[in-house]
Amino acid sequence: MDILNALVAFLNFVFVPALAYGSQLALGALGVTLIYGILRFSNFAHGDTMAFGTMVTILVTWWMQSVGITFGVLPTALLALPFGIAATAAFALGTDRVIYRFYRKQKAAPVILVMVSLGVMFVMNGIVRLIIGVEDQNFADGGRFLISAGDFKEMTGLAEGLAIKGTQAVTVVTAIVVMGLLFWFLQKTRTGKSMRAFSDNEDLALLSGINPDRVVQITWIIAAALATIAGVLYGLDKSFKPFTYFQLLLPIFAAAIVGGLGSPIGAIAGGFVIAFSEVMVTYAWKKVVTYLVPESMAPDGLVQLMTTDYKFAVSFAILILVLIFMPTGLFKGKSV
Amino acid sequence: MKKLLLATTATALMAGAASAEDVKLGILLGFTGPLESTVPDMAKGAEFAVKEVNDSGKFTLGTVTTVNGDTTCVDAAAATAAAERLVTSDGVKAIVGGDCSGVTGAVLQNVARPNGIGMISPSATSPALSTAEDDGLFFRTAPSDARQGEIMADILSEKGIKSVAVTYTNNDYGKGLADSFGAAFAAKGGSVTISTPHEDGKADYSAEVASLAAAGGEMLIVAGYVDQGGKGVIQASLDSGAFSSFYLVDGMYGDSLIEAIGEPLNGSFGAVPGTDSPGAAAYEEAAKAAGFDGSNAFSKESYDAAALILLSMAAANSTNSKDWSAKVMDLANAPGEPILPGELGKALELIAAGTDIDYVGASAVELVGAGESAGAYREYEIKEGKIETVKFR
């Protein structure tokens, strides 16, 4: 019984939140890694691309809610998502056409492109704040809980409750579906294969007649879609605020680099590694340990490695360790 | 530049000419910065008291004028410079201010004490100011957060709650309040299982709530801001089933919280500074007629601060800070004829006749300890989505 309680406490406070957070990071990191693999630069504007896509989705969601369109128990934002993706893809393509293409033609060094993306980031940052404002925005609707803590306690008779929010379930399911689609696309379709060829060896790909402009366009569209989905899921699960999306850039890059830049599988693994370490290192294990050990050995302290203030420090530390000991990441991406 | 010079010279000349029979009162508040939305009604409160005194025609030391200074609320250097200007170039005889605790402490040590100028702050609540060296020159019409800590401990122990978890917003206000509550609660035999900070403006507080839940406790004390991290922590606690009832400090008071959280908030309770004294209602009405909102935070305390200074000057028959600051405690506390807002003229008459007065004012002033408001609090509970007053303390 006590082992069960320990397990439920662990699931409720560590596993479920980390799983949802990890899925959101993984989707974000996938976008970063795709851009890095094919366009060969670190896109610092990715966090704000997420914010932009989420903003459009929120605006469409509000419009849908005002005319009475809902999605039953699922959040209305899922219906609005395609509009968000379309707008973000159009914006990304426009940015590429106006800004990035110029530098690509010059064969600019990657570090210049990184700085360019920094500029794009600030502009998008400003646009999002101008349109929707700097405050918190809530746009989640539909069923709030899959299981609430109280119901779970009643059902099982355990002392610990397990809460699974509807948005957490939606996040994980959507992430799995999106990842599946992406891998199918990259492995099985002609366009996907040409993208991988372009990423592996640009010259050879050009020689075999792959249209580089098309590859670049498809990459932006996919990256924009991934960013919007990641952003909307994060916003549904937590809340939308432009500044926090800007801050998300750090764990997303940490995830992409830990997994190996340019490697899609790595991005997913990296997302979960970062999310689980952030939550587990800063979790106070007192409750779980108290359930597991005999009463006489129950800890007085909180059994917490670091306070939650150091959450971001965990991402940083992992990032540095990986860069020192395995610069190509867990899944042999490109070295940074 | 030339124009500016001319203008400054002209102002200085005019100020020089007028100062002969003027009593200048400095209003040193954060007209810019984090409190800039609250400060206008505070300044108007102080000016309202000045106007009332002037209009009564019974203030014999001269016509009272006010000079504004900006503390910025957060920048101690800017606040010190502004106070320095008020004292040395404008020649104010007393200061209403500062507003935020940090800058108030800086002004007290760097300007007020060296120059021997008395100040009454309407809104600095840090417990640290209770023990600051002040040469008897510093008072406040706002209660110290140490007082709120005691009120919280009283309310909780009366409800029979023995162990709580505390989360506070990571700044001087949150930390000071959490510390003073911890001490007061321990003295009552309660225990704080964990006292942990949260950063404002984050999207996700599940990690913070996880450690709070691990430490446990009968309920969660949320010492934060209603539109910031405090709300996020409550939401995350309810979502994960970590806590189901909350104690809300003064920063967490607001209808927006009930709107955002809804039904699960029923049964939570808290306390905010507040009084049921007739002075509060009278002041709010008079303020409305004068075209400003007297119910805004610390507006009443500002009125009282300015009124106390002027009445003390009248009682001491001197504008010298050393003289009038010695009178403040006598006037603010019983015994004596109680004085409400709008009765400043009557108070001046009584003082002139040598009758003892007890200044009650808009915020039911009662100065204790080192010259700070005893602090009346309104205990409330949230029932069926409404804030219901339980009692006044």
Boltz contact constraints between the chains, C-beta under 6 A:
constraints:
  - contact:
      token1: [A, 12]
      token2: [B, 240]
      max_distance: 6.0
  - contact:
      token1: [A, 13]
      token2: [B, 210]
      max_distance: 6.0
  - contact:
      token1: [A, 17]
      token2: [B, 206]
      max_distance: 6.0
  - contact:
      token1: [A, 149]
      token2: [B, 241]
      max_distance: 6.0
  - contact:
      token1: [A, 161]
      token2: [B, 241]
      max_distance: 6.0
  - contact:
      token1: [A, 163]
      token2: [B, 239]
      max_distance: 6.0
  - contact:
      token1: [A, 163]
      token2: [B, 240]
      max_distance: 6.0
  - contact:
      token1: [A, 163]
      token2: [B, 241]
      max_distance: 6.0
  - contact:
      token1: [A, 238]
      token2: [B, 203]
      max_distance: 6.0
  - contact:
      token1: [A, 238]
      token2: [B, 204]
      max_distance: 6.0
  - contact:
      token1: [A, 239]
      token2: [B, 203]
      max_distance: 6.0
  - contact:
      token1: [A, 241]
      token2: [B, 203]
      max_distance: 6.0
  - contact:
      token1: [A, 244]
      token2: [B, 203]
      max_distance: 6.0
  - contact:
      token1: [A, 282]
      token2: [B, 207]
      max_distance: 6.0
  - contact:
      token1: [A, 283]
      token2: [B, 210]
      max_distance: 6.0
  - contact:
      token1: [A, 284]
      token2: [B, 211]
      max_distance: 6.0
  - contact:
      token1: [A, 284]
      token2: [B, 214]
      max_distance: 6.0
  - contact:
      token1: [A, 286]
      token2: [B, 214]
      max_distance: 6.0
  - contact:
      token1: [A, 287]
      token2: [B, 214]
      max_distance: 6.0
  - contact:
      token1: [A, 302]
      token2: [B, 215]
      max_distance: 6.0
  - contact:
      token1: [A, 304]
      token2: [B, 211]
      max_distance: 6.0
  - contact:
      token1: [A, 308]
      token2: [B, 207]
      max_distance: 6.0
  - contact:
      token1: [A, 308]
      token2: [B, 208]
      max_distance: 6.0
